[in-house]
């Protein structure tokens, strides 16, 4: 299993970025996939999550709800995070994570109760003028 993030960079407040996470070694059919972020000196935060493609429900933290959108290209095995109206407090390393799930435990992953099994190396997002 491999997860490779891209798309980070420097953006001004109010700007937009789209992060990508290229996945290999598994499919989105039976995995929950999440975006996390971690800023220096702060705890890791679950940002957004999507259940397996048969369900497709999405989850967002309160801090990004209404500004970020998670989506997938199942044919290409790519996860996206569209980030709009960016704020300086969105500055962090963003990484994607995935875990095989079942019907009975999937929501626990996307509510960030359970730990994800696989994660990428991350991409830096800096929001500054």
C-alpha positions in Angstrom: 0.0 0.0 0.0 1.3 3.4 -0.9 -0.2 6.9 -0.4 1.5 9.9 -2.1 0.3 13.4 -1.5 0.8 16.4 -3.7 -0.5 19.9 -4.4 0.6 21.7 -1.3 2.3 25.1 -1.4 2.1 28.7 -0.4 -1.1 30.6 -0.8 -2.5 33.9 0.3 -5.4 34.1 2.8 -8.7 33.7 1.0 -7.0 31.6 -1.7 -7.6 28.0 -2.8 -5.5 24.8 -3.2 -6.4 21.3 -4.3 -4.5 18.5 -2.7 -4.2 15.0 -4.3 -3.5 11.7 -2.8 -2.5 8.9 -5.2 -3.3 5.5 -3.8 -1.9 2.2 -4.8 -2.2 -1.4 -3.5 -5.9 -1.1 -2.6 -9.1 0.2 -3.9 -11.6 2.6 -2.6 -14.3 0.0 -2.6 -13.6 -1.2 0.9 -11.4 1.5 2.5 -12.2 4.6 4.3 -9.9 7.4 3.4 -9.1 10.5 5.4 -7.2 13.8 5.3 -5.4 14.8 8.4 -3.3 17.8 9.2 -0.7 18.7 11.8 0.7 22.1 12.5 3.9 22.6 14.6 3.2 22.3 18.3 -0.3 21.2 17.7 -2.1 17.8 17.8 -3.0 16.0 14.7 -6.5 16.9 13.4 -8.8 14.9 11.3 -9.9 17.3 8.5 -12.1 15.2 6.2 -13.0 11.6 5.5 -14.9 9.6 3.0 -16.5 6.2 3.4 -16.0 3.4 0.8 -17.3 4.1 -2.6 -20.5 2.0 -2.1 -21.5 4.4 0.6 -19.6 7.6 -0.1 -20.7 9.6 2.9 -18.3 12.5 3.7 -17.2 13.9 7.0 -15.6 17.2 7.9 -14.2 18.8 11.0 -16.0 21.9 12.2 -12.9 24.0 11.4 -13.2 23.3 7.7 -16.8 22.6 7.1 -18.2 24.7 4.2 -14.7 25.5 2.9 -13.1 22.1 2.1 -14.5 19.4 -0.1 -13.3 15.8 -0.2 -13.8 13.7 -3.4 -12.4 10.7 -5.2 -11.6 9.5 -8.7 -12.3 5.8 -8.2 -11.0 5.0 -11.7 -7.6 6.6 -11.0 -7.5 5.7 -7.3 -6.9 9.4 -6.3 -8.3 11.2 -3.4 -8.7 15.0 -3.5 -9.2 17.8 -1.0 -10.4 21.1 -2.5 -9.6 23.8 0.0 -11.2 27.2 -0.5 -11.2 30.4 1.6 -8.0 29.4 3.2 -7.0 31.0 6.5 -3.5 31.3 8.2 -4.7 28.7 10.8 -5.0 26.2 8.0 -1.2 26.1 7.7 0.0 22.6 8.4 1.3 19.4 6.9 -1.6 17.6 5.3 -1.5 13.9 4.8 -3.9 11.2 3.7 -4.6 8.0 5.4 -6.6 4.8 4.6 -7.9 1.8 6.3 -9.9 -1.3 5.3 -13.3 -1.1 6.9 -16.5 -3.0 7.2 -20.1 -1.9 7.3 -20.0 -2.2 11.1 -16.9 -0.1 11.9 -16.6 2.3 9.0 -18.1 5.3 10.7 -15.7 5.0 13.6 -12.8 5.6 11.2 -14.5 8.7 9.7 -15.4 10.0 13.1 -11.6 9.6 13.9 -12.2 7.2 16.8 -10.2 4.4 15.3 -6.6 4.8 13.9 -6.0 4.5 10.2 -3.7 1.7 9.1 -1.8 3.4 6.3 -0.7 7.0 5.8 1.3 9.1 3.4 4.3 11.3 4.0 2.4 14.6 3.8 2.5 17.8 1.8 3.0 21.3 3.3 0.3 23.9 3.1 1.2 27.5 4.1 -1.3 30.2 4.2 0.3 33.6 4.5 0.4 37.0 2.9 
